[in-house]
Every structure is written in C-alpha cells, then in structure tokens.
C-alpha cells in the first residue's frame, strides 16, 4: 500500500470512529474489544453520541467526500440489505460538493469542443448553475439561434479520486469478507464492483445523452412528461449540451401551490409516467429523486413533469414485465399461491423451492398490510416485503427489479408529498389490467401479428422459391430414405443367409464329431470339412 493510500485509509478510519460507526461491526472474536481498537487509534472518541446510528452513518459518508456519498446513495436502493433506520437515512444523502473553478471548467469544455467556447456559444457564465460530485453545469446561449442551453462538464479531478477510493473500498470489502463470516451474505466485494460500474458509467456523458434522447422520443408530444432536448453535435464523453428548462422543483410544495398547480393531477401523472415507462417502453428513468424532477410553470391546471439527469436508467424484458404485473395483481387479489408460483416460474427463486412453505411466508408478511385502507398501502413496500420474503428462499438479486423498486419508492413518496390522499392503486390497477389484457387473449394475437407483419411482408416475395426448395429437399429426402431402406433389407437378407449357413456348418461339425467316435471316421472327415466350409461362408456373410 502506498503512503497516499495509507494516509487516505487513516482518514477513512478516523471519520468512521469519530461518528461511532464501529457499532456497525458484527460481534466477532477479532472485534470483541472496540475499546482496544479505539485506544490503538489515538483514542479517537465518538464525537456524536447523541445522534442515532443511521444519522451518524449519513454524516460520516458526507464527510468522506463525493465518492462515498454516491456509494451511500446506491446502497440506499438496497433496502433488502439494511434495516429501515439505516436505509431511510441513506436515502437522505445529497451531493454537497463545492464547485470547481469556472475558468478551469471553460478550459475543459473547450478541450471537449475542439475550439473556443465563443466559437459556438455566447453569454457563457463561468459561475456554475449547479455542482455535483461527478459534474457541474454552466449556462450559455447558442451563437446562431440565441437558444438557451446548459453545458454539463465532468469534474477534471474526479477520476483519480474515484480510482483511489474504489481501490480502498475493495481492500476493506475483502477484509470484511474474510474476517466476518456473517457479512459474507451481503457480498461486499460484489457490491463494490456493482458500484464501480455505476460510477464509471456516469463518467461517460455519451451514455446519459443517449438515455435522454430515447426517453424524450418515448414521450414525444406527451402532456405528462417533458425531457429536455440534447444537442448531440456538441456532446462528447466529458461534455453534454442540452436545452435549458425553467421549472419548479417538485419538492417545493409552497411554490407549486402558489402557481395554482393541480396537485392531485400532478401526483397521479407521476404514477402514470412511471408505469408507462415500465410497461409500455421497458425503459425507465431510475434516478427520479426530487433534485432531478421539476414541474413546468406553464398550464398549472394541466401540470407536466420535467425529467433531468438520465445517467441511470432501468430496463425490463417482456418476461419480467409479465411476472411483475401478474405478481402485483395476484397480491391485491390475495392469491398468495399464485404469487409463490410466479416467483418459481420466473426463476427468481430456485425450481426446487417448497411452494407451500413459500406461500405461507408470503401470506404471513402480506396479510397485515391489508389491515390498512387500500389508499394507505405503500406500493414500494409491497415489493420490498415480497423481495425480502423471497430472499429467505434463496432469491437471486435482480438488479433491474432493485432499480424499479427504488424508482417506485421515489415516485410514491413524491406523489403522496404532493397529494397525501393519493390512492396509488386506483391509478395503477386499471393500467396493469389493461396491460395484461393486451398480453393474453385475442388482442395479444392481433398485436403479435402487427409486430410480425413487416417480417412477413419482407419474406412474402420469397415464398414461392422457399416452397419449391422445400419440395425439392423433401423429394431428395424420400430418395435417401428409400436407399437406406433397400440397404437395410439387403443387410437383413444377408444376415438371414449367414445364420442359415452357420447353422448347417455347426450341425455338420457336430455330426463329424459323433461319427468320429463311431466306425464312420472317413465319413466323419468329409462331414467336418463340409461343416467348416459352411461356417466360413456364414462368417463372410456376417462381415458383409
């Protein structure tokens, strides 16, 4: 370990002890004496004993810097791994990063553009509009049209910080995995690897630009969601240019109310947007926390959501969508047997799972939920309870479902913050039922024909030739079968002849042996010679 790594490791351990995070370490023979550990580390005391553990964890991650804040944000999505008092605090993590020098940002923007900013933009503001752990945003106008845009540029110093901290995370994860057997089920090394991939993906703004373009295309002309236009001609790995939008942050309830926003419709549209992305498009914005969601000032009686920062998206295949919809519908019909069977059929739990035991576990967890009025039941927590129950039956973690659950919790939380009386199921149930109706029955057949129509239209001119080739191949196949059959008959005939000759030969040899015992020794010699001849002929027939 290099001196710089040792110094950084010391800083990490120091912050952890200052916030009393050694309480998170499971009981183990190596960790039975936290007092000794503290004394060996310069008697570092817990400086915040009055604060709950979850809050201390959040504050410690914020103190460690942007890479650890991002790590905590990702871990907040894994509510299956943490108790609520920890997961709730992790969900509150927000990037609190000082902006870097605007002139330096301008230099890096010009490097990405391959020329001076003034060549394409006017009114470039060196003061950033916003700053986060990975990138910061500056405003400008297109020189030709005067259109207002924002330029998002990757922080120039972030990659070395990420590499160094990720390396230390791997070291710590391996130590934890070896030293604490109870922690192995959390798969710390795998968690760090997943985080590393997510973080490195965010460093490539081409990925975010592509996501934003697709999401915008999916909701082109929609009254429910608007995604700012990306200008791909100016975008690259370290720079993304898009139109500037003006809106009200979705968590700013007083401003939304002062603007006359229809809060009930806004909340319902949040739910509708989510289910449309998941079930219609199989492509959903998976980072819809309040900092990334705004509401248009225009037409407050017909409010429109605005989605920003498409760096993290989720996808579901057709099987996942079907099983998810059927699970939710079965749950609200209290058909727990169906829920258990669907988990097995989908492969989410092993095929040898005891369905009776699984059904009972789901019933035990879910029945108390129905003690509440339907409008108060949390959609996200339903999924959370189902996944946690399934984990006890060795359910493999499904990354796409984790992202979906996190997004659903965001949407549900925002919706009920906007309109506390929001009945999520009243909005979602018709959507799910309609989607399911389109997947089975006559409508599904019609949809399948429509989807395959271009393929059949393309192949139709080739049909006569394909039919002729098929008939020709069929005729050739018949000829080969006939040849094989004739060969089989000939082989069978030869086999029968061989059996006859063998029988005659064996009989004559036996007779010669009998005659040899008597007074017919000359006849015995003749009989033996003829018998051997027949035996040789039979052997030759077999060989053929």
KESE-304157 format. One record per residue (C-alpha): y, z, x; residue number from 0; residue in three letters. Coordinates in steps of 0.2 Angstrom, whole numbers, always signed. Last residue first. Layout:
BEGIN
<r <Y Z X> NUM ALA>;
...
END
This chain:
BEGIN
<r <-290 -227 -104> 543 UNK>;
<r <-297 -212 -94> 542 UNK>;
<r <-308 -207 -109> 541 UNK>;
<r <-316 -225 -110> 540 UNK>;
<r <-320 -223 -91> 539 UNK>;
<r <-328 -207 -94> 538 UNK>;
<r <-339 -214 -108> 537 UNK>;
<r <-344 -228 -96> 536 UNK>;
<r <-349 -216 -83> 535 UNK>;
<r <-359 -206 -96> 534 UNK>;
<r <-368 -222 -102> 533 UNK>;
<r <-373 -226 -84> 532 UNK>;
<r <-379 -208 -81> 531 UNK>;
<r <-390 -210 -96> 530 UNK>;
<r <-398 -227 -91> 529 UNK>;
<r <-402 -219 -74> 528 UNK>;
<r <-410 -204 -81> 527 UNK>;
<r <-420 -214 -94> 526 UNK>;
<r <-427 -225 -80> 525 UNK>;
<r <-431 -210 -69> 524 UNK>;
<r <-440 -201 -83> 523 UNK>;
<r <-450 -217 -87> 522 UNK>;
<r <-457 -216 -70> 521 UNK>;
<r <-460 -197 -71> 520 UNK>;
<r <-470 -199 -88> 519 UNK>;
<r <-483 -185 -84> 518 UNK>;
<r <-472 -171 -90> 517 UNK>;
<r <-458 -160 -82> 516 UNK>;
<r <-449 -176 -78> 515 UNK>;
<r <-450 -182 -96> 514 UNK>;
<r <-440 -167 -101> 513 UNK>;
<r <-427 -170 -88> 512 UNK>;
<r <-426 -188 -92> 511 UNK>;
<r <-424 -184 -111> 510 UNK>;
<r <-409 -173 -106> 509 UNK>;
<r <-401 -187 -96> 508 UNK>;
<r <-405 -199 -111> 507 UNK>;
<r <-396 -187 -123> 506 UNK>;
<r <-381 -185 -112> 505 UNK>;
<r <-379 -204 -110> 504 UNK>;
<r <-380 -207 -129> 503 UNK>;
<r <-367 -193 -132> 502 UNK>;
<r <-355 -199 -119> 501 UNK>;
<r <-356 -217 -125> 500 UNK>;
<r <-352 -211 -143> 499 UNK>;
<r <-338 -200 -137> 498 UNK>;
<r <-331 -214 -127> 497 UNK>;
<r <-331 -226 -142> 496 UNK>;
<r <-322 -213 -153> 495 UNK>;
<r <-308 -211 -139> 494 UNK>;
<r <-307 -230 -138> 493 UNK>;
<r <-304 -231 -157> 492 UNK>;
<r <-291 -216 -156> 491 UNK>;
<r <-282 -225 -142> 490 UNK>;
<r <-282 -241 -152> 489 UNK>;
<r <-275 -232 -167> 488 UNK>;
<r <-262 -223 -157> 487 UNK>;
<r <-256 -239 -149> 486 UNK>;
<r <-255 -248 -166> 485 UNK>;
<r <-245 -233 -172> 484 UNK>;
<r <-233 -234 -157> 483 UNK>;
<r <-231 -252 -160> 482 UNK>;
<r <-227 -250 -178> 481 UNK>;
<r <-215 -236 -174> 480 UNK>;
<r <-206 -247 -162> 479 UNK>;
<r <-204 -261 -175> 478 UNK>;
<r <-198 -249 -188> 477 UNK>;
<r <-184 -243 -175> 476 UNK>;
<r <-179 -260 -172> 475 UNK>;
<r <-177 -263 -190> 474 UNK>;
<r <-167 -247 -192> 473 UNK>;
<r <-156 -252 -177> 472 UNK>;
<r <-152 -269 -186> 471 UNK>;
<r <-148 -260 -202> 470 UNK>;
<r <-137 -248 -194> 469 UNK>;
<r <-128 -262 -184> 468 UNK>;
<r <-125 -272 -200> 467 UNK>;
<r <-118 -256 -209> 466 UNK>;
<r <-106 -252 -194> 465 UNK>;
<r <-100 -270 -195> 464 UNK>;
<r <-97 -270 -213> 463 UNK>;
<r <-88 -253 -212> 462 UNK>;
<r <-76 -257 -198> 461 UNK>;
<r <-62 -262 -210> 460 UNK>;
<r <-65 -244 -218> 459 UNK>;
<r <-63 -234 -202> 458 UNK>;
<r <-44 -232 -202> 457 UNK>;
<r <-43 -229 -221> 456 UNK>;
<r <-57 -216 -219> 455 UNK>;
<r <-48 -207 -206> 454 UNK>;
<r <-31 -208 -215> 453 UNK>;
<r <-40 -201 -231> 452 UNK>;
<r <-48 -186 -223> 451 UNK>;
<r <-34 -174 -227> 450 UNK>;
<r <-32 -181 -245> 449 UNK>;
<r <-51 -180 -247> 448 UNK>;
<r <-51 -162 -242> 447 UNK>;
<r <-36 -158 -253> 446 UNK>;
<r <-46 -165 -268> 445 UNK>;
<r <-62 -155 -264> 444 UNK>;
<r <-51 -139 -262> 443 UNK>;
<r <-43 -143 -279> 442 UNK>;
<r <-60 -145 -287> 441 UNK>;
<r <-67 -127 -281> 440 UNK>;
<r <-63 -117 -266> 439 UNK>;
<r <-48 -117 -253> 438 UNK>;
<r <-34 -121 -265> 437 UNK>;
<r <-39 -107 -277> 436 UNK>;
<r <-38 -95 -262> 435 UNK>;
<r <-20 -100 -258> 434 UNK>;
<r <-15 -97 -276> 433 UNK>;
<r <-24 -80 -276> 432 UNK>;
<r <-16 -75 -260> 431 UNK>;
<r <+2 -80 -266> 430 UNK>;
<r <+0 -72 -283> 429 UNK>;
<r <-5 -56 -274> 428 UNK>;
<r <+9 -56 -261> 427 UNK>;
<r <+24 -53 -271> 426 UNK>;
<r <+17 -40 -283> 425 UNK>;
<r <+8 -33 -269> 424 UNK>;
<r <+23 -29 -259> 423 UNK>;
<r <+31 -20 -273> 422 UNK>;
<r <+49 -17 -266> 421 UNK>;
<r <+57 -2 -274> 420 UNK>;
<r <+65 +3 -257> 419 UNK>;
<r <+75 -13 -256> 418 UNK>;
<r <+82 -17 -239> 417 UNK>;
<r <+73 -3 -230> 416 UNK>;
<r <+57 -8 -240> 415 UNK>;
<r <+58 -26 -234> 414 UNK>;
<r <+62 -21 -216> 413 UNK>;
<r <+47 -9 -215> 412 UNK>;
<r <+35 -22 -224> 411 UNK>;
<r <+41 -36 -212> 410 UNK>;
<r <+39 -26 -197> 409 UNK>;
<r <+22 -19 -202> 408 UNK>;
<r <+16 -37 -206> 407 UNK>;
<r <+22 -43 -189> 406 UNK>;
<r <+12 -29 -181> 405 UNK>;
<r <-4 -33 -192> 404 UNK>;
<r <-2 -51 -188> 403 UNK>;
<r <-1 -48 -169> 402 UNK>;
<r <-16 -37 -170> 401 UNK>;
<r <-25 -50 -180> 400 UNK>;
<r <-22 -64 -167> 399 UNK>;
<r <-28 -52 -153> 398 UNK>;
<r <-45 -49 -162> 397 UNK>;
<r <-52 -33 -155> 396 UNK>;
<r <-71 -33 -156> 395 UNK>;
<r <-77 -22 -170> 394 UNK>;
<r <-90 -9 -163> 393 UNK>;
<r <-94 -1 -179> 392 UNK>;
<r <-81 +13 -176> 391 UNK>;
<r <-69 -1 -173> 390 UNK>;
<r <-72 -7 -191> 389 UNK>;
<r <-64 +9 -198> 388 UNK>;
<r <-49 +7 -187> 387 UNK>;
<r <-47 -11 -192> 386 UNK>;
<r <-48 -7 -211> 385 UNK>;
<r <-36 +8 -209> 384 UNK>;
<r <-23 -3 -200> 383 UNK>;
<r <-25 -17 -212> 382 UNK>;
<r <-21 -5 -226> 381 UNK>;
<r <-8 +2 -215> 380 UNK>;
<r <+1 -15 -215> 379 UNK>;
<r <+0 -17 -234> 378 UNK>;
<r <+8 +0 -237> 377 UNK>;
<r <+4 +7 -254> 376 UNK>;
<r <+20 +13 -263> 375 UNK>;
<r <+20 -1 -276> 374 UNK>;
<r <+2 +2 -281> 373 UNK>;
<r <+6 +20 -286> 372 UNK>;
<r <-3 +32 -274> 371 UNK>;
<r <-21 +38 -276> 370 UNK>;
<r <-26 +21 -272> 369 UNK>;
<r <-25 +25 -253> 368 UNK>;
<r <-37 +39 -256> 367 UNK>;
<r <-51 +26 -259> 366 UNK>;
<r <-48 +17 -243> 365 UNK>;
<r <-55 +29 -229> 364 UNK>;
<r <-71 +35 -239> 363 UNK>;
<r <-74 +17 -246> 362 UNK>;
<r <-73 +9 -229> 361 UNK>;
<r <-85 +22 -222> 360 UNK>;
<r <-97 +19 -237> 359 UNK>;
<r <-97 +0 -235> 358 UNK>;
<r <-100 +2 -216> 357 UNK>;
<r <-115 +13 -219> 356 UNK>;
<r <-122 +1 -232> 355 UNK>;
<r <-119 -14 -221> 354 UNK>;
<r <-128 -7 -206> 353 UNK>;
<r <-121 -18 -192> 352 UNK>;
<r <-134 -30 -185> 351 UNK>;
<r <-123 -45 -186> 350 UNK>;
<r <-110 -36 -175> 349 UNK>;
<r <-92 -33 -182> 348 UNK>;
<r <-78 -46 -182> 347 UNK>;
<r <-91 -60 -184> 346 UNK>;
<r <-84 -67 -200> 345 UNK>;
<r <-100 -64 -209> 344 UNK>;
<r <-100 -45 -204> 343 UNK>;
<r <-82 -42 -208> 342 UNK>;
<r <-85 -51 -225> 341 UNK>;
<r <-100 -41 -229> 340 UNK>;
<r <-90 -25 -227> 339 UNK>;
<r <-76 -31 -238> 338 UNK>;
<r <-88 -37 -251> 337 UNK>;
<r <-96 -20 -252> 336 UNK>;
<r <-79 -12 -253> 335 UNK>;
<r <-75 -21 -269> 334 UNK>;
<r <-60 -10 -274> 333 UNK>;
<r <-52 -26 -282> 332 UNK>;
<r <-37 -22 -271> 331 UNK>;
<r <-49 -22 -256> 330 UNK>;
<r <-58 -38 -261> 329 UNK>;
<r <-41 -47 -262> 328 UNK>;
<r <-36 -41 -245> 327 UNK>;
<r <-53 -45 -237> 326 UNK>;
<r <-54 -63 -246> 325 UNK>;
<r <-37 -67 -239> 324 UNK>;
<r <-41 -61 -221> 323 UNK>;
<r <-58 -70 -222> 322 UNK>;
<r <-50 -86 -227> 321 UNK>;
<r <-36 -85 -214> 320 UNK>;
<r <-48 -81 -200> 319 UNK>;
<r <-59 -95 -205> 318 UNK>;
<r <-45 -108 -206> 317 UNK>;
<r <-39 -103 -188> 316 UNK>;
<r <-24 -91 -186> 315 UNK>;
<r <-9 -92 -175> 314 UNK>;
<r <+3 -80 -168> 313 UNK>;
<r <+20 -82 -160> 312 UNK>;
<r <+29 -73 -146> 311 UNK>;
<r <+44 -81 -137> 310 UNK>;
<r <+52 -86 -154> 309 UNK>;
<r <+68 -77 -151> 308 UNK>;
<r <+78 -79 -167> 307 UNK>;
<r <+74 -80 -186> 306 UNK>;
<r <+88 -82 -199> 305 UNK>;
<r <+84 -76 -217> 304 UNK>;
<r <+92 -84 -232> 303 UNK>;
<r <+101 -75 -246> 302 UNK>;
<r <+103 -83 -263> 301 UNK>;
<r <+116 -71 -270> 300 UNK>;
<r <+123 -69 -253> 299 UNK>;
<r <+127 -88 -253> 298 UNK>;
<r <+133 -89 -235> 297 UNK>;
<r <+134 -74 -223> 296 UNK>;
<r <+116 -79 -217> 295 UNK>;
<r <+104 -64 -213> 294 UNK>;
<r <+98 -60 -196> 293 UNK>;
<r <+81 -56 -188> 292 UNK>;
<r <+78 -54 -169> 291 UNK>;
<r <+85 -37 -166> 290 UNK>;
<r <+77 -31 -183> 289 UNK>;
<r <+59 -34 -176> 288 UNK>;
<r <+52 -51 -180> 287 UNK>;
<r <+41 -53 -165> 286 UNK>;
<r <+26 -62 -171> 285 UNK>;
<r <+34 -78 -178> 284 UNK>;
<r <+20 -86 -187> 283 UNK>;
<r <+9 -102 -186> 282 UNK>;
<r <-6 -105 -197> 281 UNK>;
<r <+7 -115 -207> 280 UNK>;
<r <+2 -112 -225> 279 UNK>;
<r <-7 -96 -224> 278 UNK>;
<r <+2 -86 -210> 277 UNK>;
<r <+19 -94 -210> 276 UNK>;
<r <+20 -94 -229> 275 UNK>;
<r <+14 -76 -230> 274 UNK>;
<r <+28 -70 -219> 273 UNK>;
<r <+41 -81 -227> 272 UNK>;
<r <+36 -74 -244> 271 UNK>;
<r <+37 -56 -238> 270 UNK>;
<r <+54 -58 -231> 269 UNK>;
<r <+59 -68 -247> 268 UNK>;
<r <+54 -52 -257> 267 UNK>;
<r <+66 -42 -247> 266 UNK>;
<r <+81 -54 -248> 265 UNK>;
<r <+78 -56 -267> 264 UNK>;
<r <+79 -37 -270> 263 UNK>;
<r <+94 -36 -258> 262 UNK>;
<r <+104 -49 -267> 261 UNK>;
<r <+118 -48 -254> 260 UNK>;
<r <+136 -45 -260> 259 UNK>;
<r <+144 -45 -243> 258 UNK>;
<r <+147 -27 -244> 257 UNK>;
<r <+129 -24 -247> 256 UNK>;
<r <+124 -34 -231> 255 UNK>;
<r <+137 -25 -221> 254 UNK>;
<r <+131 -7 -227> 253 UNK>;
<r <+112 -12 -224> 252 UNK>;
<r <+114 -17 -205> 251 UNK>;
<r <+96 -18 -202> 250 UNK>;
<r <+95 -37 -206> 249 UNK>;
<r <+108 -41 -193> 248 UNK>;
<r <+122 -51 -202> 247 UNK>;
<r <+124 -69 -197> 246 UNK>;
<r <+133 -81 -186> 245 UNK>;
<r <+122 -95 -178> 244 UNK>;
<r <+125 -103 -161> 243 UNK>;
<r <+115 -119 -158> 242 UNK>;
<r <+102 -119 -144> 241 UNK>;
<r <+101 -120 -125> 240 UNK>;
<r <+86 -113 -116> 239 UNK>;
<r <+86 -111 -97> 238 UNK>;
<r <+73 -105 -84> 237 UNK>;
<r <+59 -116 -88> 236 UNK>;
<r <+70 -130 -95> 235 UNK>;
<r <+82 -134 -109> 234 UNK>;
<r <+97 -146 -109> 233 UNK>;
<r <+88 -161 -117> 232 UNK>;
<r <+78 -149 -128> 231 UNK>;
<r <+93 -144 -138> 230 UNK>;
<r <+85 -130 -149> 229 UNK>;
<r <+90 -129 -168> 228 UNK>;
<r <+92 -112 -175> 227 UNK>;
<r <+78 -106 -187> 226 UNK>;
<r <+83 -104 -205> 225 UNK>;
<r <+71 -95 -218> 224 UNK>;
<r <+71 -94 -237> 223 UNK>;
<r <+80 -109 -244> 222 UNK>;
<r <+69 -121 -234> 221 UNK>;
<r <+75 -138 -230> 220 UNK>;
<r <+65 -138 -213> 219 UNK>;
<r <+54 -123 -213> 218 UNK>;
<r <+39 -130 -203> 217 UNK>;
<r <+51 -140 -193> 216 UNK>;
<r <+61 -125 -188> 215 UNK>;
<r <+45 -116 -183> 214 UNK>;
<r <+39 -130 -173> 213 UNK>;
<r <+56 -132 -163> 212 UNK>;
<r <+56 -113 -161> 211 UNK>;
<r <+39 -112 -153> 210 UNK>;
<r <+43 -127 -141> 209 UNK>;
<r <+59 -118 -136> 208 UNK>;
<r <+50 -102 -133> 207 UNK>;
<r <+37 -111 -122> 206 UNK>;
<r <+50 -120 -112> 205 UNK>;
<r <+58 -103 -109> 204 UNK>;
<r <+45 -99 -96> 203 UNK>;
<r <+47 -81 -91> 202 UNK>;
<r <+41 -75 -108> 201 UNK>;
<r <+24 -82 -104> 200 UNK>;
<r <+24 -71 -88> 199 UNK>;
<r <+26 -56 -99> 198 UNK>;
<r <+13 -60 -112> 197 UNK>;
<r <+0 -64 -98> 196 UNK>;
<r <+4 -48 -88> 195 UNK>;
<r <+2 -38 -104> 194 UNK>;
<r <-15 -44 -108> 193 UNK>;
<r <-20 -40 -90> 192 UNK>;
<r <-13 -23 -91> 191 UNK>;
<r <-23 -20 -107> 190 UNK>;
<r <-39 -27 -99> 189 UNK>;
<r <-36 -15 -84> 188 UNK>;
<r <-34 +0 -97> 187 UNK>;
<r <-50 -4 -107> 186 UNK>;
<r <-46 +9 -120> 185 UNK>;
<r <-65 +13 -120> 184 UNK>;
<r <-63 +18 -102> 183 UNK>;
<r <-52 +32 -105> 182 UNK>;
<r <-66 +45 -109> 181 UNK>;
<r <-73 +40 -92> 180 UNK>;
<r <-58 +47 -83> 179 UNK>;
<r <-58 +44 -64> 178 UNK>;
<r <-64 +26 -63> 177 UNK>;
<r <-54 +19 -77> 176 UNK>;
<r <-39 +30 -73> 175 UNK>;
<r <-39 +24 -55> 174 UNK>;
<r <-41 +6 -61> 173 UNK>;
<r <-27 +7 -73> 172 UNK>;
<r <-15 +15 -60> 171 UNK>;
<r <-19 +1 -47> 170 UNK>;
<r <-16 -12 -61> 169 UNK>;
<r <+0 -5 -66> 168 UNK>;
<r <+6 -4 -48> 167 UNK>;
<r <+3 -23 -46> 166 UNK>;
<r <+12 -26 -63> 165 UNK>;
<r <+27 -16 -56> 164 UNK>;
<r <+28 -26 -40> 163 UNK>;
<r <+26 -43 -49> 162 UNK>;
<r <+38 -39 -63> 161 UNK>;
<r <+52 -33 -51> 160 UNK>;
<r <+49 -48 -40> 159 UNK>;
<r <+51 -59 -56> 158 UNK>;
<r <+66 -51 -63> 157 UNK>;
<r <+80 -54 -50> 156 UNK>;
<r <+86 -71 -57> 155 UNK>;
<r <+87 -65 -75> 154 UNK>;
<r <+81 -80 -86> 153 UNK>;
<r <+95 -89 -94> 152 UNK>;
<r <+99 -91 -113> 151 UNK>;
<r <+113 -103 -116> 150 UNK>;
<r <+121 -102 -134> 149 UNK>;
<r <+129 -116 -143> 148 UNK>;
<r <+145 -120 -153> 147 UNK>;
<r <+147 -139 -157> 146 UNK>;
<r <+163 -146 -149> 145 UNK>;
<r <+155 -164 -150> 144 UNK>;
<r <+156 -171 -133> 143 UNK>;
<r <+159 -155 -122> 142 UNK>;
<r <+146 -145 -131> 141 UNK>;
<r <+153 -127 -133> 140 UNK>;
<r <+149 -111 -124> 139 UNK>;
<r <+141 -94 -126> 138 UNK>;
<r <+131 -84 -114> 137 UNK>;
<r <+114 -75 -117> 136 UNK>;
<r <+103 -64 -106> 135 UNK>;
<r <+85 -65 -100> 134 UNK>;
<r <+70 -54 -97> 133 UNK>;
<r <+75 -36 -99> 132 UNK>;
<r <+89 -40 -112> 131 UNK>;
<r <+107 -45 -112> 130 UNK>;
<r <+118 -51 -126> 129 UNK>;
<r <+134 -61 -128> 128 UNK>;
<r <+136 -62 -109> 127 UNK>;
<r <+154 -62 -102> 126 UNK>;
<r <+155 -78 -91> 125 UNK>;
<r <+160 -87 -107> 124 UNK>;
<r <+158 -106 -106> 123 UNK>;
<r <+173 -114 -116> 122 UNK>;
<r <+167 -132 -112> 121 UNK>;
<r <+150 -138 -109> 120 UNK>;
<r <+141 -154 -102> 119 UNK>;
<r <+150 -157 -85> 118 UNK>;
<r <+159 -141 -86> 117 UNK>;
<r <+142 -132 -82> 116 UNK>;
<r <+141 -141 -65> 115 UNK>;
<r <+125 -150 -61> 114 UNK>;
<r <+107 -150 -60> 113 UNK>;
<r <+105 -141 -77> 112 UNK>;
<r <+93 -127 -70> 111 UNK>;
<r <+104 -125 -55> 110 UNK>;
<r <+120 -125 -66> 109 UNK>;
<r <+112 -111 -76> 108 UNK>;
<r <+108 -101 -61> 107 UNK>;
<r <+126 -102 -55> 106 UNK>;
<r <+133 -98 -72> 105 UNK>;
<r <+121 -82 -72> 104 UNK>;
<r <+128 -77 -55> 103 UNK>;
<r <+146 -79 -62> 102 UNK>;
<r <+141 -68 -76> 101 UNK>;
<r <+135 -54 -66> 100 UNK>;
<r <+120 -45 -73> 99 UNK>;
<r <+120 -37 -90> 98 UNK>;
<r <+114 -19 -91> 97 UNK>;
<r <+97 -16 -99> 96 UNK>;
<r <+94 -6 -115> 95 UNK>;
<r <+79 -15 -122> 94 UNK>;
<r <+73 -6 -137> 93 UNK>;
<r <+58 +6 -139> 92 UNK>;
<r <+57 +13 -157> 91 UNK>;
<r <+39 +6 -159> 90 UNK>;
<r <+34 +17 -145> 89 UNK>;
<r <+39 +32 -155> 88 UNK>;
<r <+29 +27 -170> 87 UNK>;
<r <+14 +24 -159> 86 UNK>;
<r <+14 +41 -151> 85 UNK>;
<r <+16 +51 -167> 84 UNK>;
<r <+4 +39 -176> 83 UNK>;
<r <-11 +42 -165> 82 UNK>;
<r <-14 +28 -152> 81 UNK>;
<r <-27 +15 -149> 80 UNK>;
<r <-28 +7 -166> 79 UNK>;
<r <-9 +6 -167> 78 UNK>;
<r <-10 -7 -153> 77 UNK>;
<r <+7 -15 -158> 76 UNK>;
<r <+17 -1 -150> 75 UNK>;
<r <+7 -5 -134> 74 UNK>;
<r <+17 -21 -133> 73 UNK>;
<r <+34 -12 -134> 72 UNK>;
<r <+28 +1 -122> 71 UNK>;
<r <+25 -13 -109> 70 UNK>;
<r <+41 -21 -113> 69 UNK>;
<r <+50 -4 -109> 68 UNK>;
<r <+39 -3 -93> 67 UNK>;
<r <+45 -20 -87> 66 UNK>;
<r <+63 -16 -92> 65 UNK>;
<r <+65 +1 -82> 64 UNK>;
<r <+57 +17 -78> 63 UNK>;
<r <+69 +27 -88> 62 UNK>;
<r <+66 +18 -104> 61 UNK>;
<r <+47 +22 -102> 60 UNK>;
<r <+51 +40 -99> 59 UNK>;
<r <+62 +41 -115> 58 UNK>;
<r <+48 +34 -125> 57 UNK>;
<r <+35 +45 -118> 56 UNK>;
<r <+46 +60 -121> 55 UNK>;
<r <+48 +55 -139> 54 UNK>;
<r <+30 +54 -142> 53 UNK>;
<r <+27 +71 -133> 52 UNK>;
<r <+40 +80 -144> 51 UNK>;
<r <+56 +86 -136> 50 UNK>;
<r <+59 +105 -132> 49 UNK>;
<r <+50 +104 -115> 48 UNK>;
<r <+62 +91 -109> 47 UNK>;
<r <+64 +94 -90> 46 UNK>;
<r <+46 +96 -87> 45 UNK>;
<r <+46 +103 -69> 44 UNK>;
<r <+43 +94 -52> 43 UNK>;
<r <+37 +107 -40> 42 UNK>;
<r <+38 +95 -25> 41 UNK>;
<r <+23 +85 -31> 40 UNK>;
<r <+9 +97 -24> 39 UNK>;
<r <+16 +111 -35> 38 UNK>;
<r <+15 +99 -51> 37 UNK>;
<r <-3 +94 -47> 36 UNK>;
<r <-8 +112 -44> 35 UNK>;
<r <+0 +117 -61> 34 UNK>;
<r <-10 +102 -69> 33 UNK>;
<r <-26 +111 -64> 32 UNK>;
<r <-40 +104 -74> 31 UNK>;
<r <-36 +86 -69> 30 UNK>;
<r <-50 +81 -57> 29 UNK>;
<r <-63 +90 -68> 28 UNK>;
<r <-57 +81 -83> 27 UNK>;
<r <-47 +85 -98> 26 UNK>;
<r <-38 +70 -104> 25 UNK>;
<r <-21 +66 -96> 24 UNK>;
<r <-7 +64 -110> 23 UNK>;
<r <-1 +81 -106> 22 UNK>;
<r <+3 +75 -88> 21 UNK>;
<r <+18 +66 -98> 20 UNK>;
<r <+29 +81 -95> 19 UNK>;
<r <+45 +71 -95> 18 UNK>;
<r <+50 +75 -77> 17 UNK>;
<r <+31 +73 -73> 16 UNK>;
<r <+31 +55 -79> 15 UNK>;
<r <+48 +52 -70> 14 UNK>;
<r <+41 +58 -53> 13 UNK>;
<r <+25 +49 -55> 12 UNK>;
<r <+35 +32 -57> 11 UNK>;
<r <+47 +36 -43> 10 UNK>;
<r <+33 +40 -31> 9 UNK>;
<r <+24 +24 -36> 8 UNK>;
<r <+40 +15 -32> 7 UNK>;
<r <+42 +23 -15> 6 UNK>;
<r <+23 +20 -11> 5 UNK>;
<r <+26 +1 -16> 4 UNK>;
<r <+41 +0 -5> 3 UNK>;
<r <+31 +8 +9> 2 UNK>;
<r <+17 -5 +7> 1 UNK>;
<r <+0 +0 +0> 0 UNK>;
END
